[in-house]
Structure formats: structure tokens, C-alpha cells
Amino acid sequence: MIEAPSKGAVIVAAGSGKRMSAGKNKLLLNVLGKSILSYTVSAFDKCKDIDEIILVINEIDRAEIESIIKSEKFSKIKAVVNGGKTRQESVMAGLKMLKTDIVIIHDGARCLVTQEIIKSCLKAAWEYNCAACGIISTDTLKHVENGYITSTIDRNNTYRIQTPQAFKRDIIINAHQKALSEGFSGTDDCSLVERLGIPIKFVEGSEENIKVTKKEDLLLAEYILSVRGNKIL
């Protein structure tokens, strides 16, 4: 009998929210009475497939975040660690604290992620080593250079990749270490694994799994949560 793998989550919440112009970390803004961060962490804390959570934060937010953790009574947070200057450094800080077989990495700003997506990514990572969720591109894609459209990109095999992204631990650790040693900076964790030549299984994401970045996103998040009855799915 094969023993079930242990599964841990790294939730990155160390941003400053400059694009939101909120004067504070956007994850601490309230939507329907709860912080954005509360919704994000709740999805993982309530997921039976998650054994432990590492929360990566900006030290200046520690007091407020620890207050949220206490009031929400999250039970799976193993550690709250300080992030780095970049998202990549922040993820690595979280990875160092996890020893689980599978690691799932998620942006704190994607507060509408569902447990179904989380479970699908974990399952695919165990079966195929790596997995990431996303949605197909429906808009026409153009390459723009110096303010001018130069060409049309074939969208047939083009997807908008989201988080969570899940990996067997040794793979994602090796990917980050290689990137660090070579001075490579990627836009997501998959881009680091791609450099190892390891294929990543695609998992269906959701149009609702938005990343709250701008003020308009707050309104959309509020609407989606209202339709859901303000519940974690």
C-alpha cells in the first residue's frame, strides 16, 4: 500500500499593494466584512487535503495578520515568515519551512480560489510531478512593441495561468536554487521549473479565480462572494 503524500501550502502575502493605492497591503482590505487574506487562507485551512500552511508576509503587517489568524482560528498555519524583496525570494522563504512531499504555492491576492481547484492541483502534482491551473485565452492576442501592434499571436494553445501551482518538493526547491544561482527571475514558479525541462500538467482553473490587483477587482470580488453567499467553496 502506497502511503499518502504529505501536502503543504505556501501562501504569499508579502506585497505592498502599490497598484491598489490603498495606503496599506491590499490583502488587509475588507470585502463583505472580512479581509482578502482571510478568504484566501480559509480556502486552504478548510481543505482536508492540506496538512500545513506557511504564510509569507511583510514584517510591517505582522501584528495585523497575526490578529486575523487569531480571530479566524486558523488551525493549519505552521509558521508566519517574512518575505523577501521579490515574490521569488518570498516563495523561497516559505519553501524553506516546508518538508511536505507536495508543495502548493498560491498568491494571497487570489481570494476566490476553490477547494476543487486546490485538490485538482495537488492530485495532478502527485501523479505528474508538477501542476498549474489556468484558463484558455479567449481574446485576440497581439504582440506590441514601442506602442505599435507588430503581429498576432495564435491563441489556440494559449492559456492564462493562475495560482495555485503545485510541485513535488524536490523539484520546486531545485528550480528555485537554479534560478538563484543563475540570477534568473521568473513571473511565476512554473517558469522556474520549465527551465529544468520538466513538463507541467495543466489543470482547469476558473474565471472567478481572479487576482485582486486594482480597485475594480475589489468590486468584482465582492460580487462573486455575494453570489456564493459569502462562503468558501
C-alpha positions as CSV (number, residue, x, y, z in Angstrom):
1,M,0.0,0.0,0.0
2,I,1.4,3.4,-1.1
3,E,1.4,5.9,1.8
4,A,-0.5,9.2,1.0
5,P,1.8,12.1,0.4
6,S,2.0,15.0,2.9
7,K,0.9,18.3,1.4
8,G,1.8,21.8,2.4
9,A,0.9,25.2,1.1
10,V,2.9,28.4,0.8
11,I,0.7,31.4,0.6
12,V,2.5,34.6,-0.5
13,A,1.1,37.7,1.2
14,A,4.2,39.9,1.3
15,G,3.2,42.6,-1.2
16,S,2.6,46.3,-0.6
17,G,-0.4,46.8,-2.8
18,K,1.0,49.9,-4.6
19,R,-1.2,49.4,-7.7
20,M,-4.2,49.4,-5.4
21,S,-3.2,52.8,-4.0
22,A,-4.8,51.8,-0.7
23,G,-2.1,53.0,1.6
24,K,-1.7,49.5,3.0
25,N,-1.3,45.9,2.0
26,K,-4.3,45.2,-0.3
27,L,-4.7,41.8,1.4
28,L,-5.7,43.6,4.6
29,L,-8.6,45.4,2.9
30,N,-12.1,44.2,3.8
31,V,-14.6,42.6,1.5
32,L,-18.0,41.9,3.0
33,G,-16.6,42.2,6.5
34,K,-13.5,40.1,6.1
35,S,-10.0,40.8,4.9
36,I,-9.0,39.5,1.4
37,L,-6.3,37.4,3.2
38,S,-8.9,35.8,5.4
39,Y,-10.8,34.4,2.4
40,T,-7.5,33.1,0.8
41,V,-6.2,31.3,3.9
42,S,-9.7,29.9,4.7
43,A,-9.8,28.0,1.4
44,F,-6.6,26.2,2.3
45,D,-7.2,25.9,6.0
46,K,-10.6,24.2,5.4
47,C,-9.2,21.9,2.7
48,K,-8.9,18.4,4.0
49,D,-6.0,17.6,1.6
50,I,-3.8,20.4,3.1
51,D,-1.7,19.4,6.1
52,E,0.0,22.6,6.9
53,I,0.4,26.2,5.7
54,I,3.3,28.6,5.6
55,L,2.2,32.2,5.4
56,V,4.8,34.6,3.9
57,I,4.2,38.2,4.9
58,N,5.7,41.7,5.1
59,E,7.0,42.3,8.6
60,I,5.2,45.6,8.9
61,D,1.9,43.8,8.6
62,R,2.7,41.1,11.2
63,A,0.7,42.5,14.1
64,E,-2.5,42.9,11.9
65,I,-2.0,39.5,10.2
66,E,-1.5,37.7,13.5
67,S,-4.6,39.3,14.8
68,I,-6.5,38.0,11.7
69,I,-5.1,34.5,12.3
70,K,-6.2,34.5,15.9
71,S,-9.7,35.8,15.2
72,E,-10.3,33.4,12.3
73,K,-8.9,30.5,14.4
74,F,-6.9,29.0,11.5
75,S,-5.5,25.7,12.6
76,K,-3.1,24.7,9.9
77,I,-0.7,27.7,9.8
78,K,2.7,26.2,10.9
79,A,4.6,29.4,10.6
80,V,4.4,33.1,9.5
81,V,7.6,34.1,7.9
82,N,9.0,37.3,6.5
83,G,9.2,37.6,2.7
84,G,12.0,39.0,0.5
85,K,12.3,41.9,-1.9
86,T,10.7,39.9,-4.7
87,R,7.9,37.3,-5.0
88,Q,10.6,34.7,-5.9
89,E,12.5,35.4,-2.7
90,S,9.3,35.3,-0.7
91,V,8.3,31.9,-2.1
92,M,11.7,30.5,-1.3
93,A,11.4,31.8,2.3
94,G,8.2,29.8,2.6
95,L,9.6,26.7,0.9
96,K,12.4,26.5,3.4
97,M,9.9,26.0,6.2
98,L,8.0,23.1,4.5
99,K,9.1,19.5,4.4
100,T,6.0,18.0,2.8
101,D,6.1,15.7,-0.2
102,I,3.9,18.1,-2.2
103,V,4.1,21.9,-2.1
104,I,1.3,24.1,-3.4
105,I,2.1,27.8,-3.9
106,H,-0.6,30.4,-4.0
107,D,-0.9,34.2,-4.3
108,G,-2.6,35.7,-1.3
109,A,-4.5,38.1,-3.6
110,R,-6.4,35.2,-5.3
111,C,-9.0,35.1,-2.5
112,L,-11.7,33.3,-4.6
113,V,-9.8,30.1,-5.2
114,T,-12.0,27.0,-4.6
115,Q,-11.1,23.8,-2.8
116,E,-11.9,21.9,-6.0
117,I,-9.0,23.7,-7.8
118,I,-6.7,23.2,-4.8
119,K,-7.5,19.5,-4.7
120,S,-7.1,19.1,-8.5
121,C,-3.7,20.8,-8.5
122,L,-2.5,18.6,-5.6
123,K,-3.7,15.4,-7.3
124,A,-2.1,16.3,-10.6
125,A,1.2,17.2,-8.9
126,W,1.3,13.8,-7.2
127,E,0.6,12.0,-10.4
128,Y,2.6,14.1,-12.8
129,N,5.2,15.9,-10.6
130,C,4.0,19.4,-11.3
131,A,0.7,21.2,-12.0
132,A,-0.7,24.6,-12.5
133,C,-4.2,25.9,-13.1
134,G,-5.4,28.3,-15.7
135,I,-8.0,29.3,-18.2
136,I,-7.9,29.4,-22.0
137,S,-7.3,32.8,-23.7
138,T,-10.5,34.0,-25.4
139,D,-9.3,37.4,-26.5
140,T,-7.3,38.0,-29.7
141,L,-3.6,38.3,-28.6
142,K,-1.2,40.8,-30.2
143,H,2.5,41.5,-29.8
144,V,3.0,45.2,-29.1
145,E,6.4,46.9,-29.5
146,N,7.2,50.6,-29.0
147,G,3.5,51.3,-28.8
148,Y,2.6,49.5,-32.1
149,I,1.0,46.2,-32.8
150,T,3.5,44.1,-34.7
151,S,1.9,40.7,-35.0
152,T,-1.0,38.4,-34.0
153,I,-0.3,35.5,-31.6
154,D,-2.0,32.2,-32.2
155,R,-4.3,31.9,-29.2
156,N,-5.4,28.2,-29.9
157,N,-2.9,26.8,-27.4
158,T,-2.5,29.9,-25.2
159,Y,-3.7,29.9,-21.6
160,R,-3.8,32.4,-18.8
161,I,-2.0,30.7,-15.9
162,Q,-3.1,31.3,-12.4
163,T,-2.2,30.0,-8.9
164,P,-2.3,27.7,-7.2
165,Q,0.7,25.8,-8.7
166,A,1.8,22.5,-7.1
167,F,5.0,20.6,-7.3
168,K,6.8,17.7,-5.7
169,R,9.0,19.4,-3.2
170,D,12.5,18.4,-4.5
171,I,11.5,19.7,-8.0
172,I,10.5,23.2,-6.9
173,I,13.4,23.5,-4.5
174,N,15.8,22.6,-7.3
175,A,14.1,25.1,-9.6
176,H,14.4,27.9,-7.2
177,Q,18.0,27.1,-6.3
178,K,19.0,27.0,-10.0
179,A,17.2,30.3,-10.7
180,L,19.0,31.9,-7.7
181,S,22.5,30.7,-8.8
182,E,21.9,31.9,-12.3
183,G,20.3,35.2,-11.5
184,F,17.1,34.3,-13.3
185,S,13.8,36.0,-12.3
186,G,10.5,34.4,-13.4
187,T,7.0,35.7,-13.3
188,D,5.7,32.6,-11.6
189,D,7.0,29.3,-10.2
190,C,6.2,27.3,-13.3
191,S,8.7,29.5,-15.3
192,L,11.5,28.3,-13.0
193,V,10.5,24.6,-13.3
194,E,10.3,25.0,-17.1
195,R,14.0,25.8,-17.1
196,L,14.6,22.3,-15.7
197,G,12.9,20.7,-18.8
198,I,10.2,19.2,-16.6
199,P,6.7,19.2,-18.0
200,I,3.9,20.8,-16.0
201,K,0.4,19.3,-16.0
202,F,-2.4,21.8,-16.9
203,V,-5.4,21.9,-14.6
204,E,-8.6,23.8,-15.3
205,G,-8.8,27.0,-13.3
206,S,-11.7,29.4,-13.2
207,E,-12.7,32.9,-14.4
208,E,-13.6,33.6,-10.8
209,N,-10.1,32.9,-9.6
210,I,-9.1,36.5,-10.1
211,K,-6.1,38.2,-8.6
212,V,-7.2,41.3,-6.7
213,T,-4.8,43.9,-8.0
214,K,-6.8,47.1,-8.9
215,K,-9.7,48.8,-7.2
216,E,-12.1,47.4,-9.8
217,D,-11.1,43.9,-8.7
218,L,-12.5,44.6,-5.2
219,L,-15.9,45.2,-6.7
220,L,-15.8,42.0,-8.7
221,A,-14.6,40.0,-5.7
222,E,-17.4,41.4,-3.6
223,Y,-20.0,40.5,-6.3
224,I,-18.6,36.9,-6.7
225,L,-18.6,36.4,-2.9
226,S,-22.1,37.8,-2.6
227,V,-23.3,35.3,-5.3
228,R,-21.6,32.5,-3.3
229,G,-23.4,33.6,-0.1
230,N,-20.0,34.8,1.3
231,K,-18.9,31.2,1.6
232,I,-15.6,29.4,0.8
233,L,-16.3,26.8,-2.0
